[in-house]
Amino acid sequence: MICGHGSRSQAAVDEFGQLSERLRERFPDVPVDYGYLEFATPIIRDGLEALKAKGVKKVLAVPGMLFAAGHAKNDIPSVLNTCAAQLDMEIVYGRELAVDLKMLKAAGDRVTEALEKAGGDVPREETLLVVVGRGASDPDANSNVAKVARMLWEGMGFGWCEVAYSGVTFPLVEPALEHATRLGYRRIVVFPYFLFTGILIDRIYSYTDAVAARYPDIEFIKAGYLNDHPQVIDTFVDRVHEIVDGRNLMNCQMCKYRAQVLGFEDEVGLPQESHHHHVEGIGTGAGHDHGHSHDHAHDHDHAHGHDHAHADHHHHPYPHADHPLGPKSMKKDT
């Protein structure tokens, strides 16, 4: 069972569905299904019910997420625990994709593809890499983006590297790119370290175009996101085998819910719960139901006006919400 976040972007939902197909190819003798936490169907419960209808009694559930922040640590486990009790199923939860050598290889390939497509004779040492992560209110997840960026920088020989985030934390994409233009590099590669497309990818590329227009003497290159790179699929397969082999260890050393992380000390011991029930299945239209049953009741008739600002889920307040470089998921004028 692959547990995704969900998106209002139909293209993102389709790409996640393709991921499940790739995993079905890798596990031909085992039923494979998937579901989303919010903004898309099938929701996680739908996928579990489909597996139950096939006679499945034990489920290996893997989060379809790069890093372990609130969604992977709290929201998905809460949904799975509830469903396990209500559906009378055993559900064993796996870990996120994390910082992994296979994932780094996939990331390096995407950056290399963009450089080869751009051509030209600008050497790596005169090129600056900007790695853009999703951004979370969990500093452990944000720090993993920085680690990926450093390993790409050092491994590929770029002259410099900056890290940016699409929302929630800082620095945001546009101010980070503005900063990067001051460092004197001839070429800037913008790489979204994302699994799938969606509104945030569109914004990252849009901000890149806007900054590039202001600095015509600097070449800006937009690298592709990870998507279903073979090494990504291999990493998902590894996570399943970790559950089976009993090596399923999520890194909790820097988890703000379990340790007093600098700046987040008052979040230790917060309850494990999901804040996404009110947006389950909303976002991509009724026509995208993957043939799953929706016999369980959902009250989706009320309006939300939900723009994915984390405060809307009543998450613990982010301590740097008023930081001058962010964080906002979007600007009001874009």
Phi and psi in degrees as a GROMACS rama.xvg file:
@    title "Ramachandran Plot"
@    xaxis  label "Phi"
@    yaxis  label "Psi"
@TYPE xy
-97.3651  122.49  ILE-2
-105.217  110.899  CYS-3
-102.594  169.369  GLY-4
-76.8824  -46.4825  HIS-5
101.701  155.272  GLY-6
-152.736  152.945  SER-7
-77.6176  -11.1573  ARG-8
-83.4441  120.153  SER-9
-62.5662  -35.7386  GLN-10
-61.8893  -40.4764  ALA-11
-65.7184  -42.2121  ALA-12
-62.7627  -41.3791  VAL-13
-63.3679  -40.7563  ASP-14
-65.1607  -38.1111  GLU-15
-66.4679  -38.1628  PHE-16
-62.0767  -36.8673  GLY-17
-65.4888  -34.6736  GLN-18
-59.4411  -44.4121  LEU-19
-62.3026  -35.1212  SER-20
-65.1629  -40.3044  GLU-21
-63.4325  -36.4361  ARG-22
-74.0554  -31.8108  LEU-23
-61.4452  -35.7837  ARG-24
-65.1129  -33.8988  GLU-25
-82.4581  -20.8768  ARG-26
-126.015  66.5281  PHE-27
-65.3876  -21.5863  PRO-28
-99.938  5.97024  ASP-29
-127.144  132.274  VAL-30
-60.5426  133.562  PRO-31
-124.863  131.737  VAL-32
-142.237  179.735  ASP-33
-154.651  166.584  TYR-34
-165.09  166.327  GLY-35
-115.772  151.891  TYR-36
-73.236  -38.9532  LEU-37
-160.307  164.624  GLU-38
67.5477  5.89208  PHE-39
-161.568  160.395  ALA-40
-119.112  151.135  THR-41
-75.1606  145.913  PRO-42
-78.4228  170.283  ILE-43
-57.5048  -41.3031  ILE-44
-61.4839  -37.2309  ARG-45
-59.0327  -45.9395  ASP-46
-62.0855  -40.4928  GLY-47
-66.6183  -39.8219  LEU-48
-65.1314  -36.6991  GLU-49
-64.4091  -38.7884  ALA-50
-68.1361  -40.4428  LEU-51
-61.4788  -39.1112  LYS-52
-63.622  -21.9241  ALA-53
-90.1578  5.11467  LYS-54
90.6826  9.01517  GLY-55
-71.1832  132.141  VAL-56
-111.827  -24.2324  LYS-57
-126.889  131.408  LYS-58
-119.421  132.864  VAL-59
-98.7058  108.942  LEU-60
-103.833  125.497  ALA-61
-119.236  129.149  VAL-62
-72.7241  127.988  PRO-63
-83.8426  61.2775  GLY-64
-138.625  147.805  MET-65
-69.3396  -46.7148  LEU-66
-132.602  161.043  PHE-67
-92.0737  99.2702  ALA-68
-116.629  -152.74  ALA-69
-58.7536  -38.6014  GLY-70
-64.6007  -46.7248  HIS-71
-76.4724  -32.453  ALA-72
-83.9285  -34.2845  LYS-73
-120.055  -54.9855  ASN-74
-66.6938  -51.1809  ASP-75
-65.6206  -46.7515  ILE-76
-57.2455  -36.7692  PRO-77
-63.3646  -45.0476  SER-78
-63.052  -43.3779  VAL-79
-65.0302  -40.4464  LEU-80
-62.6261  -42.5246  ASN-81
-63.6685  -46.0019  THR-82
-66.6969  -37.1449  CYS-83
-59.9655  -41.3938  ALA-84
-71.1091  -43.1436  ALA-85
-75.1335  -31.6642  GLN-86
-98.3568  -2.34764  LEU-87
55.808  53.9517  ASP-88
-125.502  149.527  MET-89
-89.9431  123.358  GLU-90
-122.572  122.538  ILE-91
-109.05  124.775  VAL-92
-95.8539  131.301  TYR-93
-92.9336  -175.902  GLY-94
-103.699  167.749  ARG-95
-69.3463  172.864  GLU-96
-65.114  -39.3126  LEU-97
66.8536  -174.722  ALA-98
-79.4027  111.288  VAL-99
-139.51  143.997  ASP-100
-61.3489  -35.6597  LEU-101
-66.0685  -41.2844  LYS-102
-65.1004  -37.987  MET-103
-65.3015  -37.1684  LEU-104
-63.7812  -42.8864  LYS-105
-61.794  -43.4289  ALA-106
-62.6032  -45.2724  ALA-107
-60.7829  -37.7166  GLY-108
-64.0419  -41.185  ASP-109
-64.5625  -40.8138  ARG-110
-67.2103  -42.8207  VAL-111
-62.54  -41.8165  THR-112
-57.6197  -43.2521  GLU-113
-65.782  -41.3578  ALA-114
-65.1109  -42.0881  LEU-115
-66.0178  -37.2375  GLU-116
-67.1528  -36.8159  LYS-117
-70.9115  -33.9873  ALA-118
67.4601  -155.225  GLY-119
84.724  177.915  GLY-120
-119.265  25.312  ASP-121
-76.7039  118.693  VAL-122
-70.1049  159.81  PRO-123
-59.6081  -37.1106  ARG-124
-69.4029  -12.3133  GLU-125
-106.183  16.7624  GLU-126
-118.044  136.527  THR-127
-107.529  133.631  LEU-128
-102.854  130.659  LEU-129
-115.004  115.133  VAL-130
-97.9697  124.633  VAL-131
-109.59  120.71  VAL-132
-100.594  169.947  GLY-133
-63.9228  -43.3012  ARG-134
91.686  134.253  GLY-135
-145.155  165.497  ALA-136
-84.9313  6.893  SER-137
-106.138  112.392  ASP-138
-64.4742  -24.6254  PRO-139
-64.5858  -45.3269  ASP-140
-64.083  -41.9952  ALA-141
-63.5597  -37.2311  ASN-142
-68.1252  -27.3633  SER-143
-67.7926  -33.0892  ASN-144
-61.8824  -42.9934  VAL-145
-63.9277  -35.3271  ALA-146
-68.6238  -42.4845  LYS-147
-58.9674  -44.1131  VAL-148
-60.6372  -44.2784  ALA-149
-63.7661  -40.1323  ARG-150
-70.2322  -34.5102  MET-151
-67.9961  -43.2495  LEU-152
-58.0863  -54.7675  TRP-153
-70.5254  -39.2078  GLU-154
-70.5692  -29.9862  GLY-155
-104.683  -5.78174  MET-156
77.4042  30.868  GLY-157
-71.8235  156.37  PHE-158
-69.1437  -33.6077  GLY-159
-158.584  164.358  TRP-160
-145.657  139.841  CYS-161
-124.304  155.167  GLU-162
-118.142  137.412  VAL-163
-136.846  168.255  ALA-164
-136.037  146.877  TYR-165
-78.1992  -16.2371  SER-166
-178.977  178.731  GLY-167
72.2874  -49.2848  VAL-168
-119.17  -165.209  THR-169
-137.099  158.886  PHE-170
-79.4773  148.353  PRO-171
-75.3765  172.071  LEU-172
-62.8005  -51.5586  VAL-173
-63.5509  -49.2385  GLU-174
-63.8345  -31.4415  PRO-175
-67.4991  -40.5222  ALA-176
-68.1299  -38.7436  LEU-177
-59.5752  -43.7079  GLU-178
-61.6382  -42.462  HIS-179
-62.1463  -33.0306  ALA-180
-66.121  -18.7533  THR-181
-85.8529  -3.81625  ARG-182
-92.2689  -1.46936  LEU-183
85.7278  20.5708  GLY-184
-95.449  145.025  TYR-185
-74.9631  -28.272  ARG-186
-136.487  138.38  ARG-187
-125.05  123.222  ILE-188
-101.886  123.956  VAL-189
-104.742  116.231  VAL-190
-119.221  110.065  PHE-191
-77.0116  113.618  PRO-192
-83.0505  73.3234  TYR-193
-125.317  152.78  PHE-194
-75.6  -45.0994  LEU-195
-133.005  168.574  PHE-196
-71.3114  -174.34  THR-197
144.421  -173.131  GLY-198
-60.4495  -38.6363  ILE-199
-68.8068  -37.8294  LEU-200
-61.7351  -43.5915  ILE-201
-58.5984  -41.1073  ASP-202
-67.5934  -40.5425  ARG-203
-59.9121  -47.3657  ILE-204
-67.4688  -34.6883  TYR-205
-66.2495  -43.0568  SER-206
-64.2194  -37.2716  TYR-207
-61.4085  -44.9298  THR-208
-62.4336  -40.1376  ASP-209
-65.0675  -45.0784  ALA-210
-68.906  -39.315  VAL-211
-60.2933  -36.966  ALA-212
-65.6261  -28.799  ALA-213
-81.3185  -16.782  ARG-214
-131.656  72.6822  TYR-215
-65.7076  -15.5739  PRO-216
-82.4155  -8.0599  ASP-217
-107.977  132.524  ILE-218
-85.2113  124.616  GLU-219
-106.67  131.682  PHE-220
-120.987  130.413  ILE-221
-101.582  112.434  LYS-222
-83.6792  156.42  ALA-223
-80.3545  157.842  GLY-224
-79.6457  177.236  TYR-225
-69.1804  -49.8547  LEU-226
54.4318  -139.696  ASN-227
-97.8277  42.8106  ASP-228
-53.6129  139.091  HIS-229
-52.5162  -34.6781  PRO-230
-71.1333  -28.1614  GLN-231
-67.1684  -45.2793  VAL-232
-60.9498  -42.0142  ILE-233
-60.1423  -36.7394  ASP-234
-68.3725  -40.0484  THR-235
-60.4217  -42.9333  PHE-236
-60.6393  -41.6901  VAL-237
-59.0796  -40.9283  ASP-238
-65.2347  -35.2968  ARG-239
-66.1264  -45.6192  VAL-240
-64.4003  -31.0424  HIS-241
-61.4391  -39.5188  GLU-242
-63.6771  -47.5546  ILE-243
-62.5717  -39.9125  VAL-244
-86.8543  -2.78649  ASP-245
76.8906  23.9529  GLY-246
-110.177  30.528  ARG-247
-87.6087  85.0096  ASN-248
-118.15  107.541  LEU-249
-80.468  139.681  MET-250
-73.5237  112.646  ASN-251
-111.81  6.24835  CYS-252
-62.7198  -36.4941  GLN-253
-110.806  20.6064  MET-254
-75.5419  125.775  CYS-255
-68.9944  -16.2506  LYS-256
-83.6669  -12.5668  TYR-257
-124.222  -14.001  ARG-258
-140.977  155.753  ALA-259
-81.7923  85.2538  GLN-260
-75.8994  138.238  VAL-261
-50.9886  122.726  LEU-262
90.1118  -12.9853  GLY-263
-126.37  27.7019  PHE-264
-60.7058  -30.6807  GLU-265
-84.2071  7.55926  ASP-266
-100.789  0.366979  GLU-267
-63.6684  130.167  VAL-268
82.3663  9.49322  GLY-269
-61.0487  146.677  LEU-270
-66.3724  149.22  PRO-271
-84.6249  111.683  GLN-272
-155.772  155.703  GLU-273
-98.746  141.533  SER-274
-109.48  17.7536  HIS-275
-112.546  9.55529  HIS-276
-60.338  -33.9827  HIS-277
-76.3481  -6.86114  HIS-278
-124.112  16.8659  VAL-279
-63.551  126.928  GLU-280
78.5749  -0.0894425  GLY-281
-92.904  135.512  ILE-282
137.206  -32.2194  GLY-283
-121.319  12.3771  THR-284
91.7641  155.544  GLY-285
-72.4209  -17.3408  ALA-286
-76.5128  -5.73201  GLY-287
-107.832  66.2067  HIS-288
-107.314  -3.06853  ASP-289
54.639  21.3565  HIS-290
75.3923  11.3703  GLY-291
-85.1348  151.458  HIS-292
-78.1344  148.587  SER-293
-125.26  47.0977  HIS-294
-69.7614  -26.2908  ASP-295
-75.4624  146.934  HIS-296
-81.134  138.932  ALA-297
-134.449  136.156  HIS-298
-95.3078  92.712  ASP-299
-108.249  12.5043  HIS-300
-83.955  -18.429  ASP-301
-82.5558  149.372  HIS-302
-80.9758  151.069  ALA-303
-117.579  -41.8614  HIS-304
59.2074  38.972  GLY-305
-91.0776  120.097  HIS-306
-109.797  18.5634  ASP-307
67.7088  20.231  HIS-308
-69.5688  133.105  ALA-309
-66.5135  -23.1799  HIS-310
-63.3265  -25.3738  ALA-311
-64.4928  -24.0771  ASP-312
-90.3643  4.8553  HIS-313
61.2286  35.8493  HIS-314
-70.034  162.603  HIS-315
-59.4875  137.982  HIS-316
-60.1907  134.89  PRO-317
-72.5223  128.476  TYR-318
-66.7168  -18.7189  PRO-319
-113.518  32.8972  HIS-320
-60.1005  -26.7136  ALA-321
-101.243  16.5013  ASP-322
-60.0502  136.795  HIS-323
-62.1587  -21.4926  PRO-324
-96.226  10.5636  LEU-325
149.607  -160.16  GLY-326
-101.22  135.902  PRO-327
-138.172  142.835  LYS-328
-69.5383  -27.5634  SER-329
-156.934  160.571  MET-330
-89.1309  148.988  LYS-331
-63.8239  -25.8939  LYS-332
-97.1841  13.4509  ASP-333
